Amino acid sequence: MTTDQKIRQVIDICWTSFKNKVASGLLNPENEKMMQLQFAQTLLALTSIYEYRPTESIKILLEVPVNINKQRRRIIDIVIQHSDKGKITNFPIELKCFRRLTRNGQGSRGAQNLGMYDYWEDIENIEQYNILTNYSFGTHLLVTDDIYYVTGRHRGPQTAVYSTNNTRLAVTGVLNQNIKNRPGLIELLGTYSMESWEQIGDFNFIRQESNNTL
């Protein structure tokens, strides 16, 4: 088993556990920060099982700063850092948690157009992490109980360009549309599909992997 295969398997098992715990109510990520901590704890519970040699270690790092294209500074939500005999490989993970209601349950969060933009910006980011020295494939994980992200009619100019609708296929190249408080320009090197949305209970989940080097 290669290191990439090992880490991909770790993420797959932890994501399956996380999805089912959220759907059953055992976990309740009310925002991205809570999701980050909960998923990191899930990773920590499993990674030591995959350390097969005395020289091998797998660490879970949070809020890792990096510089990507054009010296843009980004903070990676989670990095799985694998090391063996002095060789270090980092596997970045970005997260999104879109909840329909505010934490007090008194109103809708709204701003789904910004959420969809942020989703594709994260996909652009994991591609850029992928090409950094000592970094391998990037992973993006999203959870939402707002069905608008999955099946909504995204007909406005902003939501059409940055749509996350489950019928959207072959998303690639330049996504360019002015949007409030955002740069409004995303450049994707790989090609992505939204058809893998998965509904479990009242939640929908989707996982993407950077494919700009495939």
N, C-alpha and C positions, 0 to 999 in steps of 0.2 A: 504494500500500500504506500503510495507516495504521500508526501506531506499535504499537498493540495487535497487529495482524496480523503485523508484523515480529517482535516479541518472541515471539509464540506460535509462529511458524515456527522461530525460533532454539531455543526449548525443545523443540519437537517433534523437530528434527534431533538435538539433543544427547541427548535421552532415548532415541531409537532407537539411537544409537551406544553409549550407556552400557549399555543392556539387553543388546545383543549382545556387548559386551566382557565383561560380567559372566558371561553364560551360557557363553561360550567359555573363560573362565578368564584372559583378558588383564587383567581387573580383579577384585580380590577384596576388596570392602568388608566388613571384619569387624565394623564397628559404624557408627553414624550419623556419627561424626566423620570416619572414613575416606571414607564415601560423600560427605560434604559436600566434602571436598578434591578427590576424584576428579571429581565432577560440576562443581565450579567450574572445574577445569582444562579440562574438556571445553568449557564455555561460553567460556572465555578463548580457546580455539583457534579459535572460530568468529565471535565477536561483531564483530571488526574488519572482517570481510567485509561486514557490514551497515551500516557507517558510509558513507553515500552523499554527504554534503555536508561541506565544511570546518568548518561550525558544529556538526556532529553528533558525539556521542561516546556510547559504551556501556561502562559500567564494571560490574565484578562485585565486589560488596561482601559480606563475611562477618560474621556475628554482629552484626546491626544492631539496636540497642535501640529499642523503641517503647512507648508507652502506649496501651492499647486501652480497651474499655468498663470503667467503674467504676475507672479508673486502674490497671488491672492492667498490670504491666510484662512485656513479652515480648522475647525475643531471636530475631530472624528468622534462619534458617539462611543463606539466600543472598538478596541483592537484586540484580536486574538494574536498573541505573540508566541510563535514557536521557535525554540532554539535547540540546536543539537550540535555538539562538537564545535562550538563557536559560530555556526551559521545561524543567523536570525532571519526569520521571515514573518512579516506582519500581514494580517488579514483584517481589513477594515470593514466595519458594519455601521451603516446609517439606519436610523429608525424614524418612523412617523407614526403618531397616534392621533387620529382625528375622531374626537368624540362629538356626538350630536348636541348634547346639552352641556351647559356650564357645570362646574363642580357642585354648585348648590342645587342644580336641577331646575332652576327657575326660568331658564330661557335657552334659546338656541345659540350656539357659538357663531354660526354663519361663516362668511368669508371663505367659502369653499374655493372660489377662484384663486385666492392666494395659496390655499392649501395645495391645490393641484399644481400650481407653479412651483411651490417648494418641493413637491414630490419629484418633478423632472429635474430640478436643480440638484437634488440629492443624487439622482442617477448620473448626471454629469459629473458630480464630485467623485463618486466611486470609480468612474472611469479614470479620472485624473489620479486618484490614489494608486490605481492599478499600475501606473507607469513610474511611480516613485521607486527609488533604489530600496531594495529589501522589502518591497511590497508585492503581494500576489493579488488574486481576484478579490473584488469588493462585493459585498452583499447589502441589499436593501430590504428591510422588513417593514410592512405597514399593517396596522390594525385599525379598523373603524367600525362604528355602529351607525354611521350615517350613510344610508343607502344611496344618497345622491352621488357620492364619489364613484359608485359602481354602475348604476343604471340610469343616472340622471340624464336629461336632455341638455347637453352642453352646446347650446346654439349661439350664445353670445360670442363676440370676437375673442375675448380672453379665455373663456371656458372651452371654446372650440379648439384653440391652439394648444392649450395645456390640459386637455381632457384626459381623465383616467377611466373613462367608460369601458366596460368589459368587452365591447365590440371593437375596440381600437387595436389595430394590428400594425406591425412594421413601422414603429415610431423611430425615426432616425433623422440625422441632419440638424438643420437649424430650426429652432422654435423661437419665433420672434414676434412679440406683441406687447405693446406698452401695458403695464400693469402697476397699480398703485404700490408705492414703497418697495418696488423690486426693480432690478436692472432691466428685465424684460427681454433677455436674450440668452438662450440656452443652445449649446452646440453638442450634439450627441455623435459619438464616433461609431457606436454599435447600433444594433437594431433590437427593439423591444416590443413585446406584445402585452396587452392587458387582459388577455383571455383567461389567464390562470387565477383570477380572483376565486377564492374559495369561501363559501359561506358555512359557518358552523354556529348553530344557535342564532343569536341576534347579531353576530359579528361577521365581518368580512375581512379576509386576510390576503395579502399578496407578497410574494418573494421574488426579487429580481437579483441577478448576478451580473456584474460588469462583463460585457462580451466584446469590448473594443479590441482585444488582442486575439480573439478567436479567428 
